[in-house]
Amino acid sequence: MALKRFPVEAGHILAFADAIGDENPVYRDEEAAVAAGLEGIIAPPTFAVAGAHFDPHYPLRPTIGEPWFGSGREPTGIRAGGDGAAGGGPTPAVGTSSEETALHAEQHFEYHRTLRAGDVLTPSSHDGRTWQKEGRRGGTMRFTEFVTEYRDADGTLVLTSRTVAVRISRTEGAG
Amino acid sequence: MALSAAGNPVGTVFEAVVVDNLTRTQIVQYAGASGDFNPLHTDEVFVTRVAGFPTVFAHGMLTMAMTGRMLTDTVGDGRLARFGGRFRAQVWPGDTLTARAEVTGVVVEDGDRLIELAVSTVNQDGLEVFSGNAAASADP
């Protein structure tokens, strides 16, 4: 169900760098990257999250042929109180329903080497700690940690990602 | 090009405006590039009528990515050893964000000299939206 193979592609890096407003030529021009002393085009520090595109079941991308929780004819494409928030994948899903909102609370990266265009990464994920606390406006905040290790084609650890998601219940006793 | 440890003692501050008047279009652009199509970030009808927020808001990872740009502009390309933090407040369309990094120390790990940085990104009202830390390999 999770991401098995994440090819790091130059065009994808370009689109990502554009989206974050970073004009650095090392993200878009091979010659400039080499001139900067790099082996080639590299990826920005947070690029690994974009591996979501290669997860066939990533819950925050509409699945072809299935209902989606964003608006269409109605404000949401799923029943009220439905399954907007789901788990799994290298980036834990954040979603929302009428009773619960799930948000990204923390993100931590450890770089063992810089991601390069041409890398083909194999991620492996495991759950970390879980804890909860009471929200200031009532309701419970439930935190879950998720660790993903990305290895390159040689099996060398390239990147470790630790994500903390928080689910906030909106009504007492919900979720 | 890397940061010099000797030339940037503890307390040295780096700062940059990383977005001025964030647009909904940039949030949509980030959704497409990152693959996170959560309608909380792009779907005004859903976010106001179902989720109950005043309007769409940016992905936390977009704020972190823009903060990362300040870091890589500061420490050099391919120099980061660690970068992490907490999303402390939502970032809305129209926001202007300033990212700041302050040198907190120098450590040697596995023979590599790392400059450690405390990282904070604030909006136009001075509200902190992201706080964390980073470490980057440095020259002597």
Interface residues (C-beta under 8 A of the other chain):
Chain A: H12 A15 F16 D18 A19 I20 G21 D22 N24 V26 A33 A36 L38 I42 P44 P45 T46 V49 A50 G51 A52 H53 Y58 L60 R61 P62 F69 G70 S71 P75 T76 T91 V94 G95 T96 S98 T101 L103 H104 A105 E106 Q107 H108 F109 E110 Y111 T114 R162 R170
Chain B: M1 V18 V19 Q26 Q29 Y30 G32 A33 S34 G35 D36 F37 N38 P39 L40 T42 D43 V45 F46 R49 V50 A51 G52 H59 G60 M61 L62 M64 A65 M66 G68 R69 L71 T72 D73 D77 G78 L80 A81 R82 F83 G84 G85 R86 F87 G132
